[in-house]
């Protein structure tokens, strides 16, 4: 326990050391242990994370996490081909949906981004390829939350690339949060049990 406290970790009832935020609520515990930082190349998951990170801008991630199932229901489980066909009637419907974040700009951006992604798919491109092309080399493990940046050179480059393709509501900070969630970077604190699991799942560079 003393070693965990010294390295800014928290030990749960199960005896596992975790990042402090990962044990603050039951929702965060599940997210921390099973999703955050775990590498994924799944197109649907990546698109959902990009969309939800956009909705999170200016808000608590816990708010988004607790509304995630509502978002999935409202946005057809983030299936790009379906969301791309949303029209103004759908926008008005979403603006009355108390289960999600009712922000016109973010709703319109999600629909726009689905159309961009659908167009990419028609051209044989994937979101996974675009995102993972900006994967940075594995850096040293953060010793505390203070060592975790808000943006990086790679997140700025990813945001620029996505914006160039037509994506909206994606800046360097949002891009970096998405990179953390998708496992492009591993920001679990040194000694957190999930950090090792994420490293084991990291794709091998070709």
N, C-alpha and C positions, 0 to 999 in steps of 0.2 A: 504494500500500500504506500509506503514512504517513497519507494522508487517511482511509482506511478504519479504521486503528487509532485515529485521533483521535476518530472518531465511533462507536467501539465496534462496528464491523463487522468481519467476517472475509472475506477474499477467497479463494475456492476455486481449485482447479486449473483451472477453466474461466474464471477471470478475473472472475467475478461476485461482487459484494459481497453478503453475507448477514448476517442476525442470527446472533450467535455460536452459539446453541443449534442452529441449522439445519444446521450442518456437523459437529456433534459425533459423529453416527453415520450410517450409510447409511440407516437407517429414518427418522431425523429429517430427513435431507436430502430424501428423497422427499416426506415429509409437509409440510415447510416450503415446498418449491417448488411443490407441486401442489394442496395442500388448505388449509392453515392461513391463515385470513384471506380466502380467496376466497369471495365472496358466493354463497350458494345458497338457493333457495326450494323445492328438491325435498323433498317431504314425507317420503319414505323416508330420505333422507340426514339430514334434520333430526332425525327420531325416533331414528335410530341414534346420532347425536352426543349427544343428550340422555341416552340410556341409557348410553353409554360414559363420558360425563363423570361420571355417577353412580357407575359402577363404579370410576372413577379416584380418587374421594374418599379421601384419605389415602395414596395410592400414587403412583408415578411414572407419568407419561403414557406413557413408553417401554414400561413393562410392559403397558399396555393396547394400545398400538399393535402390539406383537409378538404379542399374543393375539387381535387383531381378527378374523382369519379363523376362529378357534375360536369366538369369540362369535357370529359370523354363522351358523356351522353350528349352534350350540347353540340359537340363538333364531330359527331360520327366517328368516334374513336380516332380522330385525327387521320382519317384515310384521305390522302391528298386529292384523289380523283373526285371524291364526294364533296369535300370542303371547297374545292376549286369551283364547283357549280353553285355555291351559295350566292344568293342575290340579295337585293335590298330588303326583301321580305324576311329573309333569314337574319339579316343584321338587326332589324327591328325586333324580331323574336328573341334574339340573344340579348338585346338591351333590356328586355323585361325579365330575363332569367336571373332570379336572385341567387341561384346556386353557383354562379360564376362571377367574375369581375366584369361589371358592366361598363366597359370603357370603349367607346366607339373606335378610337384610334387603334387600340390593341386588337379589337375584333376584326376591323378592316385589314390590319396587317396580317393576321392569321389567314384570312381568306386569300389575300394577295400572295402570301408565301406558299400556300397550297398550290396556287396557279403557277407560280414560278417553278415549284418542284415538279408538278405534273408536266410542265414544258421540258424540264431537264430530263425527265424519264423518257419523254418522246424522242429526245436527242441522244438517248443512250447513256446519259450521265446519272450518277447517283449522289445523293447527299452524303452518304458514307465516304465515298472517295474524296469529295471536296473537303469534308471536315477532317478526315484522317491525314490528308496531305499537309495539314498544319499541326500535326502532332509533334511536340517538342521532345528533345532527348530527356530521358529520365533524370530529374535533378535530385539534389539531396533532400532527405526527409525533413519537413518542418519540425522544429522542436516545440513550437507552440502556435496558437492561432495568429500571433503577431508576425510570424514568418510567412504567412500566406498572403500573396499579393491580390490586389483587386483586378489588375490587368497585367498583361505581358505583351512582349513584342509579337508573339504568336497569336494571341487573342485579337490584337489589333489587326493583324494580317488576315485572320479568319473573318472578322467583321467586315473588313474592306472587300474581301473576296465575295462574301455573301451579298453585300450591298450592291456590288458591281453586277451580280446576277439578277438583282431586283428585289432581294429580301428587304423587309422593313422591320423596324423596332429591334435592331440587332447592332449594338455598339460594342466596343472592346470589353466593357465590364460584363455585359450580358453574355458575350461570347465566352469570356473566361469562366463564368459560372456554368455555362453549358459544357465547357471542356472538362471542368471538375466532375460534373454529373455523368458525363459520358465515359470518363476514364482516360481521357487523353493526358491528363495530369493526375498525379496521386498526391493529394493534399491531406491525407490522413497523417496524423502526428506520429512521429517515431515511437514505436512501441504499441500502437493501436493494432489490435489483432486483425482488423479488416485490411490494413495496409498491405500485409503479406499476401492476403487472399487476392487483392487487386493486382499485385505484382505477378502472381502466378497466372492470372487471366489475361495479362497484357499481350496483345498480338506481337508476334515476332516480325521485326522489319524484314522486308523482302530484299 
